[in-house]
Amino acid sequence: MKKRTLGCIGLLLACLVLTFFSIAIYGRQKTRAQPVDMYDLMVDVSTFPQGWYIESGPSHPPQGKYLRGETESLFLQFIGLEGGATHVVCRYNNDLQATVSFYVDNEFLKREAVVTPWSIPHGWSYESQVADRFKFACAELVILSRFRNCTAVAQYDEYVSVFSTRMSPEYMTLEDLESILDAIDERMALYLAEDGE
């Protein structure tokens, strides 16, 4: 019975993979006539709590980070009282490649420093009304010291946005983070809609 169950699961997975690649090869891929200026899509420091500033960027991501097969990417690093945040926006050739990146390159599984599992915090209800796909979670990490980190990944057509920040009641609350994610949504809606007109 176990062999039959494993065989069925294997067959199901093979069918799913075949379907996915068929869509990838033959499916309709939406491509923008002119790419949006990536600088317009980056979150503005004015949406952060008081005391935060841009430490570096916008620039290309540090070597070895955020390389997902994108055609272009920009990276911003922010510093607050005791914590930091990053915003990365990647542009792909089309929305299908961005979808593959969103699902395959799972930001929440890559951190070797994760102490607690990634999970949605109690009381969190924000869900992007603009993004095609959105995921959000927080975990305890240890990099020199232990801290709570929250990450949001969102796909907007052929663009993928990754926002990650250290959390603390003193310098970044869930309410602050929700305002920042809402500002990212607003920028994406504004500039992607303008380009589509």
Steps between C-alpha positions, in 0.01 A plus 500: 500500500781741581666442161170567323449822699856615426451414134179705484666794671796476260268486200304800629821699550622406152167618352522829689856560381404416141202733517714779644763467225232480230359828623851643517577403141165549329311725736430864430768715656414862567786736421499876552576711192737726694645406841408727789784705646611278790584802717131596503409163653727526805342584835561851632663550842226750588265205557725365779475589870692810610875451526542263205725596208640347181838344565570391142337492160307486294764289332549154359470237775823388666677228304354158566168633636162501330625345177187330370541525125352848490589745224539790743490554876542780752586483869442750783630464855346696788623553857287586803587549866624144548376311199519481127277430204549420133284544193581318177304525175576258216372527144465189283446461127132422557246424772546123465870521591406718797243242610760223481737709712225577752426130557837332442736743668337495841649781709365343818698177464842645420608642833741266676476719810129429562437402863119477492282398205367768268142581598240773470490702824187513713282794404648540150229541238664699218464342159607688188206606284736595216748213468432195287659287773595590857654318795608626839653341809725571800765293680770530763847514343851496643761704316748621762199543733144367512225714348154478347482545124199538273504458121241575233532372143259627234468452126362778281490388135866445404633666819574335835542711814671368814484710816671374816544674836602448860208544736482666840234702686757783529581548131277283274155373595259292295295817443811677365573204276145492369532868401823427313350204313196711414734770362677239284160388368405860422822561305460178305135576418583855394802434277391169351156644413659810342720278284203293390301799370 
